[in-house]
């Protein structure tokens, strides 16, 4: 049998990124070894803050052209403010990759994970996904600061294009059709008088193409509260760049830890590789101590495998995560006493068990 090889560029980054990346790679390889029709090649690129100290750049000049040669980019975590200011590390690597690979969608799921205690009194079985516009909106670079002293003025422009807005909303509807056929739009048209009515109009126009999908528009302040009080009522939430950023952090919080939250940065047209990264930061204060929670990176690996066409691998990894946490094999940040390596080895063991059962 001729196997098609998928290639992944692995960027461990900084701090605990190196540790959780090693964990996720071990899990991916463990799953691949159970398959007869799968071949994945992973190549490491040690770019990040240490690279900046040595070279004055977070990544080499040809970094983006190198990444374009792969089927996917797998990122650990970026940042070490003790040696590189955050704005340099962020714009020099993460945002640069997002923009130059045209990663216009950010996808972040949140669900109940067995054995991990949600801070909610009664979380029920929530399982929702936030689809976030990832290229413009409130995070546009348009604007500036003028005048000095008491007359100083800062202007920040939010840029919303029909192309990016409709692309994001349409992706949310397509995703909802594969899930529970409901899309919630995050808006604030009662207070933001231009961009949000524009967003609402495109949402309504797009919804007309999906009569089988239930829809609702909820103001961002109320929606943030509802994610805490009744998260089980949501399926797919679609939001602008800023609103999506806020909602996904709440999603991580109600799961029990932002350290277990995954994300995907997608190039929906497929022109360039998509990038997959956990939501958590580089946590340099615990780096090298075997305290890092690998679940966020491992769950992110599942999203990546699903994107690459290995849905069975994604399902098996998520099942293995649930089996491990259900048995209370967890790191300290979520109430356990196990090390990064021990959690990783447990996930690999359960992957092998799942394969044997099938």
C-alpha positions in Angstrom: 0.0 0.0 0.0 1.3 3.4 -1.0 1.0 5.7 2.0 0.6 9.5 1.7 2.9 11.2 4.1 1.7 14.2 6.1 4.4 16.6 7.3 4.3 18.8 10.4 6.5 21.7 11.4 6.9 21.6 15.2 7.8 24.8 16.9 8.2 24.1 20.6 8.9 27.8 21.4 9.7 28.8 24.9 9.3 27.6 28.5 7.0 24.7 29.0 6.4 24.7 25.2 9.4 22.4 24.8 8.0 19.9 27.4 4.4 19.8 26.2 5.5 19.6 22.6 7.6 16.6 23.4 4.6 15.1 25.1 2.2 15.7 22.1 4.7 14.3 19.6 5.0 11.2 21.7 1.2 10.8 21.7 1.0 11.3 18.0 3.7 8.8 17.3 2.0 6.3 19.7 -1.2 6.6 17.7 0.6 6.3 14.3 2.3 3.1 15.4 -1.1 1.5 15.8 -2.1 2.4 12.2 -1.3 0.6 9.0 -2.2 3.4 6.6 -0.8 6.5 8.2 2.6 8.1 8.0 3.5 11.4 9.7 6.8 13.2 9.6 7.6 15.9 12.2 10.5 18.3 12.0 11.5 20.6 14.9 12.4 24.3 14.5 13.8 25.8 17.7 12.7 29.4 17.2 11.6 31.7 19.9 13.1 33.9 22.7 16.4 32.0 22.9 16.8 32.3 19.2 16.1 36.1 19.5 18.8 36.5 22.1 21.3 34.8 19.8 20.3 36.4 16.5 18.1 39.4 17.2 15.1 37.7 15.5 12.4 35.4 16.8 12.6 33.4 13.6 15.0 33.4 10.6 14.2 35.5 7.5 13.1 32.5 5.6 11.0 31.0 8.3 7.6 31.6 6.6 8.8 30.1 3.3 10.0 27.1 5.2 6.7 26.6 7.0 4.7 26.8 3.8 6.3 23.5 2.7 4.5 21.6 5.5 1.0 20.3 5.8 0.5 21.8 9.3 2.3 23.9 11.8 2.3 22.7 15.4 3.2 25.4 18.0 4.0 25.0 21.7 4.1 28.3 23.5 6.0 31.6 22.8 7.3 34.2 25.3 9.9 34.7 28.0 9.6 38.3 29.2 12.7 37.9 31.3 14.8 38.0 28.2 12.5 39.4 25.4 9.7 41.9 25.8 6.3 40.3 25.1 5.4 42.7 22.2 8.6 41.6 20.4 8.0 37.8 20.9 4.3 38.1 20.0 4.7 40.1 16.9 7.9 38.5 15.9 6.6 35.0 15.8 3.0 34.1 16.6 1.2 37.1 14.9 3.7 37.0 12.1 2.9 33.4 11.4 -0.9 34.0 11.7 -0.8 36.9 9.3 1.6 35.6 6.7 0.0 32.2 6.5 -3.4 34.0 6.3 -4.8 32.1 9.3 -8.1 34.0 9.3 -10.1 31.6 11.6 -9.4 30.6 15.1 -11.3 27.6 16.5 -11.4 26.8 20.2 -13.6 24.0 21.7 -14.7 23.8 25.3 -16.2 20.8 26.9 -16.5 18.9 30.1 -13.4 16.6 30.7 -14.0 13.7 33.0 -12.0 14.0 36.2 -11.3 17.7 35.8 -13.4 19.8 38.2 -15.1 22.8 36.6 -15.4 25.8 38.9 -19.1 25.9 38.0 -21.5 24.5 40.6 -23.4 22.5 38.0 -21.6 22.4 34.7 -23.8 19.7 33.2 -22.3 18.3 29.9 -21.5 21.5 28.0 -19.7 21.1 24.7 -19.3 24.2 22.5 -16.9 25.6 20.0 -16.0 29.3 19.4 -15.3 30.3 15.9 -13.3 33.5 16.1 -12.4 35.9 13.2 -8.6 36.0 13.4 -7.4 38.6 11.0 -9.0 42.0 11.5 -11.8 43.5 13.6 -10.8 45.2 16.9 -7.2 44.0 16.6 -6.5 46.0 13.4 -3.3 48.0 13.4 -5.2 51.0 12.0 -5.1 54.1 14.2 -2.6 56.2 16.1 -1.8 58.7 18.8 -1.6 62.4 18.2 -1.0 65.5 20.3 0.7 65.7 23.8 -0.2 66.3 27.4 -3.8 67.0 28.2 -4.7 67.1 24.5 -3.2 63.6 23.7 -5.6 61.4 21.7 -5.4 57.7 20.9 -7.5 56.3 18.0 -8.0 52.6 17.5 -9.9 51.6 14.4 -11.8 48.4 14.2 -11.8 47.1 10.6 -14.5 44.7 9.4 -14.6 43.5 5.8 -17.5 41.7 4.3 -15.1 39.0 3.0 -13.6 38.1 6.4 -16.9 38.5 8.3 -18.9 36.3 5.9 -16.0 33.7 5.7 -16.1 33.4 9.5 -19.8 33.2 9.8 -20.2 30.7 7.0 -17.5 28.4 8.5 -19.5 28.5 11.8 -22.7 27.4 10.0 -20.9 24.6 8.2 -19.4 23.4 11.5 -22.8 23.6 13.2 -24.2 21.2 10.5 -21.7 18.6 11.7 -22.6 19.1 15.3 -26.0 20.1 16.8 -27.1 22.7 14.2 -27.2 25.8 16.3 -25.1 29.0 15.8 -25.0 31.8 18.3 -23.6 35.2 17.1 -21.8 37.4 19.6 -22.8 41.0 18.9 -23.0 44.4 20.6 -25.1 46.4 18.1 -26.8 48.3 20.8 -23.6 50.1 21.7 -21.2 49.7 18.7 -23.1 51.5 16.0 -21.3 50.7 12.8 -19.3 47.4 12.9 -21.8 45.4 14.9 -24.9 46.2 12.9 -22.8 45.3 9.8 -21.8 42.0 11.5 -25.5 41.3 12.4 -26.6 42.0 8.8 -24.1 39.6 7.3 -25.0 37.0 9.9 -28.7 37.2 9.0 -27.9 37.1 5.3 -25.7 34.0 5.7 -28.2 32.3 8.0 -30.7 32.4 5.1 -28.5 29.8 3.3 -28.8 27.4 6.3 -32.5 27.1 7.1 -31.8 23.9 8.9 -29.6 25.6 11.5 -31.0 27.3 14.6 -29.7 30.9 15.1 -29.6 33.5 17.8 -27.7 36.8 18.3 -26.7 37.6 21.9 -24.9 40.7 23.2 -21.4 40.0 24.2 -21.9 41.1 27.9 -24.9 38.8 28.3 -23.2 36.0 26.3 -20.2 36.1 28.6 -22.5 35.7 31.6 -24.4 32.8 29.9 -21.2 30.9 29.3 -20.9 30.8 33.1 -24.5 30.2 34.0 -25.7 27.9 31.2 -22.8 26.8 28.9 -24.7 23.6 28.0 -27.1 25.6 25.9 -24.5 26.5 23.3 -23.2 24.6 20.3 -21.2 26.9 17.9 -20.5 30.5 18.8 -19.2 32.9 16.1 -17.5 36.1 17.1 -15.3 38.9 16.1 -11.6 38.9 17.0 -11.9 40.7 20.4 -15.2 39.1 21.4 -13.9 35.6 20.4 -10.7 36.2 22.4 -12.7 37.0 25.5 -15.2 34.1 25.1 -12.5 31.5 24.5 -10.8 32.4 27.8 -14.1 32.0 29.6 -14.4 28.6 27.8 -11.1 27.5 29.2 -12.0 28.8 32.7 -15.3 26.9 32.9 -13.5 23.7 31.8 -11.4 23.9 34.9 -8.1 25.3 33.5 -6.9 27.3 30.6 -4.0 24.9 30.6 -6.1 22.2 28.9 -7.6 24.3 26.2 -6.7 23.7 22.6 -7.0 25.9 19.5 -6.6 25.8 15.7 -5.6 28.7 13.5 -7.0 27.8 10.1 -6.3 28.9 6.5 -9.8 28.0 5.2 -8.8 28.2 1.6 -6.0 25.7 2.1 -3.4 27.8 0.3 -1.1 27.7 3.3 -0.7 25.2 6.2 -2.9 25.8 9.2 -1.3 26.2 12.7 -2.3 24.5 15.9 -1.5 25.7 19.4 -2.7 25.3 23.0 -4.3 28.4 24.6 -1.9 28.5 27.6 1.3 30.5 27.7 4.9 29.5 28.1 4.9 29.6 32.0 8.7 30.0 32.3 8.3 29.9 36.1 7.6 26.1 36.0 9.6 25.2 32.9 11.9 22.2 33.4 10.1 21.0 36.5 7.8 18.4 35.1 4.8 20.4 36.3 3.4 21.4 32.9 0.0 20.1 32.0 0.4 18.4 28.6 -3.3 18.0 27.9 -3.8 21.3 26.1 -1.0 20.4 23.6 -2.2 16.8 23.3 -5.8 17.9 22.6 -4.4 20.4 20.1 -2.7 17.5 18.4 -6.1 15.9 18.1 -7.5 19.0 16.3 -4.5 18.9 14.0 -5.0 15.2 13.1 -8.6 15.8 12.4 -7.7 18.7 10.1 -5.2 16.4 8.3 -7.9 13.9 7.7 -7.2 11.5 10.6 -10.6 11.9 12.4 -10.1 8.4 13.9 -6.8 9.6 15.5 -8.5 12.7 16.9 -11.3 10.7 18.4 -8.9 8.1 19.9 -6.7 10.8 21.5 -9.7 12.6 23.0 -11.0 9.3 24.3 -7.6 8.5 25.8 -7.5 12.0 27.5 -10.8 11.3 29.1 -9.8 7.9 30.3 -6.6 9.3 31.9 -8.3 12.2 33.7 -11.2 10.0 34.8 -8.6 7.9 36.6 -7.3 11.1 38.3 -4.0 10.9 36.5 -3.5 14.7 36.3 -0.9 17.4 36.9 -1.1 19.7 40.0 -2.8 22.6 38.2 -6.0 20.5 37.9 -5.8 18.9 41.3 -3.5 16.0 40.6 0.0 14.9 41.7 1.4 13.4 38.5 4.3 14.7 36.4 4.1 15.8 32.7 5.8 12.6 31.6 3.5 10.4 33.7 0.4 12.0 32.2 1.8 11.6 28.8 2.7 8.0 29.3 -0.8 7.3 30.6 -2.4 8.8 27.5 -0.1 6.7 25.2 -0.9 3.6 27.2 -4.7 4.2 26.7 -4.2 4.9 23.1 -2.6 1.5 22.6 -5.5 -0.1 24.6 -8.1 1.7 22.4 -6.4 0.4 19.3 -6.3 -3.2 20.7 -10.1 -3.0 21.4 -10.8 -1.8 17.9 
